Amino acid sequence: MDARQLAPHIPGLRRYARALTGNAWAADDLVQDTLERACSKWRLWVAGSDLRAWLFAIMHNLFASQVRRAPPPHAAVSLDELPPEQQGGVDPGRDHGVRLDLQRCLLQLPEEQRAVLLLVTLEDLSYAEVAKVLGIPLGTVMSRLSRARARLQELLDGAAASGALAGTSAGTLAGSAAPRPGLRRLK
């Protein structure tokens, strides 16, 4: 095993873990668990095959196992109730309303749709690579991606509408909301 082969993949693993978990601490733990598993199972990786896909498959399987083992939550906590450092390190110099809306909407997607959407859009994996990582047929990848994009658009449109309602009166609302550009197909 050569740790230099793993190092270039760590930023991508961190992005994916952060998007999956929605929590910086849990994401770091997931990346650590993934790297530990990869090191302990190094002999199972076939030299010459796609190391990146293998690492993402390990991460996905670890995350799915953690979700299955997790006790049911006692009470849901809104991101608004969390301190800023747990909301993703908010930089006061930027408008984070859109980012927080996107994060909230992503976390509302079913886990299998969120995983496909993140691997295709965030990690720029091909549909075939995503199918290999998740161990599902190519057609299932395309179907989940389509449903995830449609649902995400619905959720974002709903978040924009509720944000517009919260800041205006009913009389001034008509015609004040700027149209949102639709999600673009990346692949």
BATOR-403809 format. One record per residue: x, y, z of N, C-alpha, C in turn; residue number from 1; residue in three letters. Coordinates in steps of 0.1 Angstrom, whole numbers. Atoms other than C-alpha are relative to their C-alpha. Example, Ala and Ser with C-alpha at 12.3 -4.5 7.8 and 13.67 -1.06 7.14 Angstrom:
2
+-------+-------+-------+-------+-------+-------+-------+-------+-------+------+------+
:  n_xx :  n_yy :  n_zz : ca_xx : ca_yy : ca_zz :  c_xx :  c_yy :  c_zz : resi : resn :
+-------+-------+-------+-------+-------+-------+-------+-------+-------+------+------+
:     9 :   -12 :     0 :   123 :   -45 :    78 :     9 :    12 :     0 :    1 :  ALA :
:    -9 :   -11 :     0 :   137 :   -11 :    71 :    -8 :    11 :     8 :    2 :  SER :
+-------+-------+-------+-------+-------+-------+-------+-------+-------+------+------+
***
This chain:
187
+-------+-------+-------+-------+-------+-------+-------+-------+-------+------+------+
:  n_xx :  n_yy :  n_zz : ca_xx : ca_yy : ca_zz :  c_xx :  c_yy :  c_zz : resi : resn :
+-------+-------+-------+-------+-------+-------+-------+-------+-------+------+------+
:     8 :   -12 :     0 :     0 :     0 :     0 :     9 :    12 :     0 :    1 :  MET :
:    -7 :   -13 :     0 :    12 :    35 :    -8 :   -10 :    11 :     3 :    2 :  ASP :
:     9 :   -11 :    -4 :    -4 :    64 :    10 :    -1 :    11 :   -10 :    3 :  ALA :
:     0 :   -11 :    10 :     6 :    87 :   -18 :   -11 :    -2 :   -11 :    4 :  ARG :
:    11 :     3 :    10 :   -21 :    70 :   -40 :   -13 :     5 :     6 :    5 :  GLN :
:    12 :    -4 :    -6 :   -48 :    79 :   -15 :    -2 :    15 :     1 :    6 :  LEU :
:     0 :   -14 :    -3 :   -39 :   115 :    -8 :    -7 :     9 :   -10 :    7 :  ALA :
:     7 :    -8 :    10 :   -52 :   130 :   -41 :   -15 :    -1 :     1 :    8 :  PRO :
:    15 :     3 :     0 :   -87 :   115 :   -34 :    -6 :     6 :    13 :    9 :  HIS :
:     6 :    -4 :   -13 :   -91 :   129 :     1 :    -9 :    13 :    -1 :   10 :  ILE :
:     9 :   -11 :     1 :  -106 :   163 :    -9 :   -14 :    -4 :    -6 :   11 :  PRO :
:    13 :     5 :     6 :  -133 :   146 :   -31 :    -8 :    -8 :    10 :   12 :  GLY :
:     6 :     7 :   -10 :  -140 :   122 :    -3 :    -6 :     9 :    11 :   13 :  LEU :
:     5 :   -10 :   -11 :  -144 :   151 :    22 :   -13 :     7 :    -6 :   14 :  ARG :
:    12 :    -7 :     6 :  -168 :   169 :    -2 :   -12 :    -9 :     0 :   15 :  ARG :
:    11 :    10 :     1 :  -189 :   138 :    -7 :    -6 :    -3 :    14 :   16 :  TYR :
:     4 :     3 :   -14 :  -190 :   130 :    30 :    -7 :    11 :     6 :   17 :  ALA :
:     6 :   -12 :    -5 :  -199 :   165 :    39 :   -14 :     2 :    -5 :   18 :  ARG :
:    13 :    -1 :     7 :  -228 :   165 :    14 :    -9 :   -11 :     5 :   19 :  ALA :
:     8 :    11 :    -5 :  -240 :   131 :    26 :    -5 :     2 :    14 :   20 :  LEU :
:     3 :    -1 :   -14 :  -239 :   138 :    63 :    -6 :    14 :     4 :   21 :  THR :
:     5 :   -14 :    -4 :  -246 :   176 :    64 :     6 :     5 :    13 :   22 :  GLY :
:    -7 :    -3 :   -13 :  -222 :   178 :    94 :    15 :    -2 :    -2 :   23 :  ASN :
:   -15 :     1 :     2 :  -185 :   186 :    94 :     6 :   -11 :     8 :   24 :  ALA :
:    -6 :    10 :    -9 :  -177 :   164 :   123 :    -3 :   -14 :    -5 :   25 :  TRP :
:     4 :    13 :     5 :  -196 :   134 :   110 :     7 :    -3 :   -14 :   26 :  ALA :
:    -7 :     1 :    13 :  -180 :   140 :    75 :    14 :    -4 :     3 :   27 :  ALA :
:   -14 :     4 :    -3 :  -145 :   139 :    90 :     1 :   -14 :     5 :   28 :  ASP :
:     0 :    14 :    -6 :  -153 :   107 :   109 :    -2 :   -10 :   -12 :   29 :  ASP :
:     3 :     9 :    11 :  -167 :    91 :    77 :    12 :    -1 :    -9 :   30 :  LEU :
:   -12 :     1 :     8 :  -136 :   100 :    57 :    11 :    -8 :     7 :   31 :  VAL :
:   -10 :     7 :    -8 :  -114 :    87 :    85 :    -3 :   -15 :    -1 :   32 :  GLN :
:     4 :    14 :     0 :  -134 :    54 :    86 :     2 :    -6 :   -14 :   33 :  ASP :
:    -2 :     4 :    14 :  -132 :    52 :    48 :    15 :    -3 :    -3 :   34 :  THR :
:   -15 :     2 :     2 :   -94 :    56 :    48 :     5 :   -12 :     8 :   35 :  LEU :
:    -4 :    12 :    -8 :   -90 :    31 :    76 :    -4 :   -13 :    -7 :   36 :  GLU :
:     5 :    12 :     6 :  -111 :     6 :    58 :     8 :    -3 :   -13 :   37 :  ARG :
:    -8 :     1 :    13 :   -92 :    12 :    25 :    13 :    -6 :     4 :   38 :  ALA :
:   -13 :     5 :    -4 :   -59 :     6 :    43 :    -1 :   -14 :     5 :   39 :  CYS :
:     1 :    14 :    -6 :   -71 :   -25 :    61 :    -4 :   -10 :   -11 :   40 :  SER :
:     4 :     8 :    10 :   -86 :   -39 :    29 :     7 :     2 :   -13 :   41 :  LYS :
:    -8 :    -4 :    11 :   -59 :   -27 :     5 :     2 :   -12 :   -10 :   42 :  TRP :
:    -3 :    11 :     8 :   -53 :   -62 :    -8 :   -12 :    -4 :    -9 :   43 :  ARG :
:    12 :     3 :     8 :   -89 :   -63 :   -22 :    -1 :     9 :   -12 :   44 :  LEU :
:     0 :    -9 :    12 :   -82 :   -34 :   -46 :     8 :    -6 :   -11 :   45 :  TRP :
:    -6 :     6 :    11 :   -73 :   -46 :   -80 :     9 :    11 :    -6 :   46 :  VAL :
:    -9 :   -10 :     6 :   -42 :   -27 :   -92 :    -4 :     3 :   -15 :   47 :  ALA :
:     4 :    -3 :    14 :   -50 :    -8 :  -124 :   -15 :     4 :    -1 :   48 :  GLY :
:    14 :    -4 :     1 :   -87 :    -4 :  -116 :    -1 :    14 :     6 :   49 :  SER :
:     3 :   -14 :    -4 :  -103 :    29 :  -106 :     0 :     1 :    15 :   50 :  ASP :
:    -1 :    -2 :   -14 :   -91 :    37 :   -71 :   -10 :     9 :     6 :   51 :  LEU :
:    10 :   -10 :    -5 :  -114 :    67 :   -68 :   -13 :    -6 :     2 :   52 :  ARG :
:    13 :     7 :    -1 :  -145 :    46 :   -75 :     0 :   -10 :    11 :   53 :  ALA :
:    -1 :     9 :   -11 :  -133 :    20 :   -50 :    -1 :     7 :    13 :   54 :  TRP :
:     1 :    -8 :   -12 :  -129 :    46 :   -23 :   -14 :     6 :     2 :   55 :  LEU :
:    14 :    -5 :    -1 :  -163 :    61 :   -30 :    -9 :   -11 :     3 :   56 :  PHE :
:     9 :    11 :    -3 :  -179 :    27 :   -29 :     2 :    -4 :    15 :   57 :  ALA :
:    -2 :     2 :   -14 :  -163 :    21 :     5 :    -7 :    10 :     9 :   58 :  ILE :
:     7 :   -10 :    -8 :  -176 :    54 :    18 :   -15 :    -1 :    -1 :   59 :  MET :
:    14 :     1 :     2 :  -210 :    49 :     4 :    -5 :   -12 :     9 :   60 :  HIS :
:     4 :    12 :    -8 :  -212 :    14 :    20 :     1 :     3 :    15 :   61 :  ASN :
:    -1 :    -3 :   -14 :  -200 :    27 :    54 :   -11 :    10 :     4 :   62 :  LEU :
:    11 :   -10 :    -3 :  -225 :    56 :    53 :   -13 :    -8 :     1 :   63 :  PHE :
:    13 :     8 :     0 :  -254 :    32 :    44 :    -1 :    -9 :    13 :   64 :  ALA :
:     0 :     8 :   -12 :  -243 :     9 :    73 :    -3 :     9 :    12 :   65 :  SER :
:     2 :    -9 :   -11 :  -242 :    39 :    97 :   -15 :     4 :     1 :   66 :  GLN :
:    14 :    -4 :     1 :  -277 :    50 :    86 :    -9 :   -11 :     5 :   67 :  VAL :
:     8 :    12 :    -5 :  -291 :    15 :    92 :     1 :    -2 :    15 :   68 :  ARG :
:    -2 :     3 :   -14 :  -275 :    12 :   126 :    -4 :    11 :     9 :   69 :  ARG :
:     3 :   -12 :    -8 :  -284 :    47 :   138 :   -13 :    -2 :     7 :   70 :  ALA :
:    13 :     0 :    -7 :  -311 :    49 :   165 :    -9 :    10 :    -6 :   71 :  PRO :
:     9 :   -10 :     5 :  -342 :    67 :   154 :     1 :    13 :     7 :   72 :  PRO :
:    -1 :   -13 :    -7 :  -340 :   104 :   161 :   -12 :     3 :     9 :   73 :  PRO :
:    10 :    -3 :   -10 :  -359 :   117 :   191 :    -8 :    12 :    -5 :   74 :  HIS :
:     7 :   -12 :     4 :  -366 :   151 :   177 :     9 :     6 :   -12 :   75 :  ALA :
:    -7 :    -6 :    11 :  -357 :   168 :   144 :     5 :    14 :     4 :   76 :  ALA :
:    -5 :   -13 :    -3 :  -335 :   199 :   147 :     2 :     7 :   -13 :   77 :  VAL :
:    -1 :    -9 :    11 :  -337 :   227 :   122 :    14 :     5 :    -1 :   78 :  SER :
:   -13 :    -6 :     2 :  -305 :   241 :   107 :     0 :    14 :     7 :   79 :  LEU :
:     1 :   -14 :    -6 :  -317 :   275 :   120 :     3 :    -1 :    15 :   80 :  ASP :
:    -2 :     1 :   -15 :  -315 :   262 :   156 :    15 :    -4 :     3 :   81 :  GLU :
:   -14 :     4 :    -3 :  -278 :   251 :   152 :     9 :    13 :     0 :   82 :  LEU :
:   -10 :   -12 :     0 :  -249 :   275 :   160 :     6 :     1 :   -14 :   83 :  PRO :
:    -6 :    -1 :    14 :  -232 :   289 :   129 :    11 :    -9 :    -3 :   84 :  PRO :
:   -12 :     9 :     3 :  -201 :   267 :   133 :    -5 :   -14 :    -4 :   85 :  GLU :
:     5 :    13 :     4 :  -223 :   236 :   129 :    -9 :     1 :   -13 :   86 :  GLN :
:     8 :    -2 :    13 :  -242 :   251 :    99 :     9 :    -1 :   -12 :   87 :  GLN :
:    -9 :     1 :    11 :  -211 :   248 :    78 :    10 :    11 :    -1 :   88 :  GLY :
:   -10 :   -10 :     0 :  -187 :   275 :    89 :    -4 :    12 :    -8 :   89 :  GLY :
:     6 :   -11 :     8 :  -207 :   305 :    77 :    10 :    12 :     0 :   90 :  VAL :
:    -9 :   -11 :     2 :  -185 :   333 :    63 :    -9 :    13 :     0 :   91 :  ASP :
:     9 :   -11 :    -1 :  -201 :   366 :    73 :     1 :     9 :   -12 :   92 :  PRO :
:    -1 :    -8 :    12 :  -189 :   382 :    40 :    -8 :    -4 :   -11 :   93 :  GLY :
:     8 :     5 :    12 :  -212 :   362 :    18 :   -15 :    -2 :     4 :   94 :  ARG :
:    14 :     3 :    -2 :  -249 :   356 :    14 :    -2 :   -15 :     0 :   95 :  ASP :
:     1 :    15 :    -1 :  -255 :   321 :    26 :   -14 :    -5 :     0 :   96 :  HIS :
:    14 :     5 :     0 :  -293 :   320 :    23 :    -2 :   -11 :   -11 :   97 :  GLY :
:     2 :    10 :    11 :  -291 :   301 :   -10 :     7 :   -13 :     3 :   98 :  VAL :
:    -7 :    12 :    -4 :  -264 :   277 :     3 :    -7 :    -8 :    10 :   99 :  ARG :
:     7 :     7 :   -11 :  -284 :   269 :    34 :   -13 :    -6 :    -5 :  100 :  LEU :
:    11 :     6 :     7 :  -315 :   264 :    13 :     3 :   -12 :    -7 :  101 :  ASP :
:    -4 :    11 :     8 :  -297 :   241 :   -10 :     4 :   -12 :     9 :  102 :  LEU :
:    -4 :    11 :   -10 :  -282 :   221 :    20 :   -13 :    -6 :     6 :  103 :  GLN :
:    12 :     5 :    -6 :  -316 :   218 :    36 :    -8 :    -9 :   -10 :  104 :  ARG :
:     7 :     8 :    10 :  -332 :   206 :     4 :     7 :   -13 :    -4 :  105 :  CYS :
:    -7 :    13 :     2 :  -304 :   181 :    -3 :    -2 :   -10 :    11 :  106 :  LEU :
:     2 :    10 :   -11 :  -308 :   166 :    31 :   -14 :    -5 :     1 :  107 :  LEU :
:    13 :     5 :     1 :  -345 :   162 :    24 :    -2 :   -11 :   -11 :  108 :  GLN :
:     1 :    10 :    10 :  -339 :   140 :    -6 :     3 :   -14 :     6 :  109 :  LEU :
:    -3 :    14 :    -4 :  -340 :   102 :    -1 :    15 :    -3 :    -2 :  110 :  PRO :
:   -14 :     3 :     0 :  -305 :    89 :     6 :     5 :    -5 :   -13 :  111 :  GLU :
:    -5 :     6 :    13 :  -302 :    69 :   -26 :     0 :    10 :   -11 :  112 :  GLU :
:     0 :   -11 :    10 :  -312 :    99 :   -47 :    11 :    10 :     2 :  113 :  GLN :
:   -10 :    -9 :    -4 :  -289 :   122 :   -28 :    14 :    -5 :    -4 :  114 :  ARG :
:   -13 :     6 :     3 :  -260 :    98 :   -33 :     3 :     1 :   -15 :  115 :  ALA :
:    -2 :     0 :    15 :  -264 :    96 :   -71 :     2 :    15 :    -4 :  116 :  VAL :
:    -1 :   -14 :     3 :  -270 :   134 :   -74 :    14 :     6 :     3 :  117 :  LEU :
:   -12 :    -5 :    -5 :  -239 :   142 :   -54 :    12 :    -6 :    -8 :  118 :  LEU :
:   -11 :     6 :     8 :  -216 :   117 :   -72 :     1 :     6 :   -14 :  119 :  LEU :
:     0 :    -5 :    14 :  -227 :   130 :  -106 :     4 :    15 :    -1 :  120 :  VAL :
:    -2 :   -14 :     1 :  -227 :   167 :   -99 :    12 :     6 :     8 :  121 :  THR :
:   -11 :    -5 :    -8 :  -203 :   173 :   -71 :    14 :    -7 :    -3 :  122 :  LEU :
:   -13 :     7 :     2 :  -177 :   146 :   -78 :     3 :    -3 :   -15 :  123 :  GLU :
:    -2 :     1 :    14 :  -182 :   146 :  -116 :     3 :   -14 :    -5 :  124 :  ASP :
:    -1 :    14 :     4 :  -184 :   108 :  -119 :    -9 :    -2 :   -12 :  125 :  LEU :
:     9 :     4 :    11 :  -198 :    93 :  -151 :   -11 :    -9 :     6 :  126 :  SER :
:    11 :     9 :    -5 :  -231 :    74 :  -148 :     5 :   -14 :     2 :  127 :  TYR :
:    -5 :    13 :    -2 :  -212 :    42 :  -153 :     8 :    -2 :    13 :  128 :  ALA :
:    -8 :     1 :   -12 :  -188 :    50 :  -125 :    -9 :     1 :    13 :  129 :  GLU :
:     9 :     0 :   -11 :  -217 :    59 :  -102 :    -7 :   -14 :     2 :  130 :  VAL :
:     6 :    13 :    -1 :  -234 :    26 :  -110 :    10 :   -10 :     6 :  131 :  ALA :
:   -10 :     9 :    -6 :  -202 :     8 :  -101 :     2 :     3 :    15 :  132 :  LYS :
:    -2 :    -4 :   -14 :  -197 :    28 :   -69 :   -11 :    -5 :     9 :  133 :  VAL :
:    11 :     3 :    -8 :  -232 :    22 :   -57 :    -5 :   -15 :    -2 :  134 :  LEU :
:     4 :    13 :     2 :  -236 :   -13 :   -71 :   -14 :    -2 :    -5 :  135 :  GLY :
:    13 :     1 :     6 :  -267 :    -6 :   -91 :     1 :     1 :   -15 :  136 :  ILE :
:     0 :    -1 :    15 :  -277 :    -8 :  -128 :     1 :    15 :    -5 :  137 :  PRO :
:    -2 :   -13 :     6 :  -269 :    21 :  -151 :   -14 :     7 :    -1 :  138 :  LEU :
:    13 :    -6 :     1 :  -306 :    27 :  -157 :    -6 :     5 :    13 :  139 :  GLY :
:     4 :    -5 :   -13 :  -313 :    30 :  -120 :     7 :    13 :     4 :  140 :  THR :
:    -7 :   -13 :    -2 :  -286 :    57 :  -118 :    -7 :    11 :    -7 :  141 :  VAL :
:     7 :   -11 :     7 :  -303 :    77 :  -145 :   -14 :     3 :     5 :  142 :  MET :
:    13 :    -2 :    -6 :  -337 :    72 :  -130 :     0 :     8 :    13 :  143 :  SER :
:    -1 :    -6 :   -13 :  -326 :    82 :   -95 :     5 :    15 :    -2 :  144 :  ARG :
:    -5 :   -13 :     3 :  -307 :   112 :  -109 :   -12 :     9 :    -5 :  145 :  LEU :
:    11 :    -8 :     5 :  -338 :   124 :  -128 :   -10 :     3 :    11 :  146 :  SER :
:     9 :    -2 :   -11 :  -360 :   120 :   -97 :     6 :    10 :    10 :  147 :  ARG :
:    -6 :    -9 :   -10 :  -335 :   137 :   -75 :     0 :    15 :    -5 :  148 :  ALA :
:     0 :   -13 :     6 :  -332 :   167 :   -99 :   -14 :     6 :     1 :  149 :  ARG :
:    13 :    -5 :    -1 :  -369 :   171 :  -101 :    -5 :     3 :    14 :  150 :  ALA :
:     3 :    -3 :   -14 :  -374 :   168 :   -64 :     7 :    12 :     6 :  151 :  ARG :
:    -8 :   -11 :    -5 :  -346 :   192 :   -56 :    -5 :    13 :    -6 :  152 :  LEU :
:     6 :   -12 :     6 :  -361 :   217 :   -80 :   -13 :     4 :     7 :  153 :  GLN :
:    12 :    -3 :    -8 :  -395 :   214 :   -62 :     3 :     5 :    14 :  154 :  GLU :
:    -3 :    -5 :   -14 :  -379 :   218 :   -28 :     6 :    14 :     0 :  155 :  LEU :
:    -6 :   -13 :     1 :  -358 :   248 :   -39 :   -11 :    11 :    -4 :  156 :  LEU :
:    11 :    -9 :     4 :  -389 :   264 :   -55 :    -9 :     3 :    13 :  157 :  ASP :
:     8 :    -2 :   -13 :  -408 :   258 :   -22 :     7 :     8 :    10 :  158 :  GLY :
:    -8 :    -8 :   -10 :  -379 :   273 :    -1 :     0 :    14 :    -5 :  159 :  ALA :
:     0 :   -13 :     5 :  -378 :   303 :   -24 :   -14 :     7 :     3 :  160 :  ALA :
:    14 :    -6 :    -2 :  -416 :   308 :   -21 :    -2 :     3 :    15 :  161 :  ALA :
:     2 :    -2 :   -14 :  -416 :   304 :    17 :     9 :    12 :     5 :  162 :  SER :
:    -9 :   -11 :    -4 :  -386 :   328 :    20 :    -6 :    14 :    -5 :  163 :  GLY :
:     6 :   -12 :     5 :  -405 :   354 :    -1 :   -12 :     3 :     9 :  164 :  ALA :
:    12 :    -2 :    -9 :  -436 :   349 :    21 :     4 :     6 :    13 :  165 :  LEU :
:    -4 :    -4 :   -14 :  -417 :   354 :    53 :     4 :    15 :     0 :  166 :  ALA :
:    -6 :   -14 :     0 :  -402 :   388 :    42 :   -10 :    10 :    -6 :  167 :  GLY :
:     9 :   -10 :     6 :  -433 :   404 :    25 :   -14 :    -2 :     5 :  168 :  THR :
:    14 :     2 :    -3 :  -469 :   410 :    31 :    -7 :    -6 :   -13 :  169 :  SER :
:     7 :     6 :    11 :  -495 :   393 :     9 :    -3 :    10 :   -11 :  170 :  ALA :
:     3 :   -10 :    10 :  -503 :   426 :    -9 :    12 :     3 :    -8 :  171 :  GLY :
:   -12 :    -4 :     8 :  -467 :   432 :   -20 :     7 :   -12 :    -6 :  172 :  THR :
:    -6 :    12 :     5 :  -460 :   396 :   -29 :    -2 :    -2 :   -15 :  173 :  LEU :
:     3 :     2 :    14 :  -476 :   395 :   -63 :    10 :     6 :    -9 :  174 :  ALA :
:    -9 :    -5 :    10 :  -450 :   398 :   -90 :    14 :     4 :     6 :  175 :  GLY :
:   -13 :    -4 :    -5 :  -421 :   404 :   -66 :    11 :   -10 :     0 :  176 :  SER :
:   -10 :    10 :     0 :  -404 :   371 :   -67 :     6 :    -2 :   -14 :  177 :  ALA :
:    -7 :     1 :    13 :  -377 :   369 :   -94 :    -1 :   -15 :    -4 :  178 :  ALA :
:     0 :    14 :     4 :  -379 :   337 :  -115 :    13 :    -6 :     3 :  179 :  PRO :
:   -13 :     8 :    -2 :  -353 :   310 :  -106 :     3 :    -7 :   -13 :  180 :  ARG :
:    -4 :     8 :    11 :  -333 :   295 :  -133 :    -1 :   -14 :     3 :  181 :  PRO :
:     2 :    14 :    -3 :  -340 :   258 :  -137 :    14 :    -7 :     1 :  182 :  GLY :
:   -12 :     8 :    -1 :  -314 :   231 :  -129 :     4 :    -4 :   -14 :  183 :  LEU :
:    -5 :     4 :    13 :  -292 :   223 :  -158 :     5 :   -14 :     1 :  184 :  ARG :
:    -6 :    14 :     1 :  -283 :   188 :  -169 :    15 :     2 :    -2 :  185 :  ARG :
:   -14 :    -2 :     1 :  -246 :   185 :  -164 :     7 :   -11 :    -9 :  186 :  LEU :
:    -6 :    10 :     9 :  -239 :   153 :  -183 :    -9 :    -4 :   -11 :  187 :  LYS :
+-------+-------+-------+-------+-------+-------+-------+-------+-------+------+------+
***
